[in-house]
């Protein structure tokens, strides 16, 4: 598989340390890929591989659930540009 069809999205969540907790998502543009979405929280210690349908369903549940907590914090009000790696 070519690495050109992989995109990584990364952001850190404040956790009381200088660096914060890493949150990363890898998306693979390949119609035959069984799990095109990879989610890692905390430097990869907690990770999950998702189908496209599972990822969309997770997104919907997370967006509704997290929105019920109130306004988003400043650290997530940024543009996240995809990286090749």
Helices and strands as residue ranges (DSSP letters): G 3-5, E 6-13, E 21-28, E 37-41, E 46-50, H 52-67, G 74-76
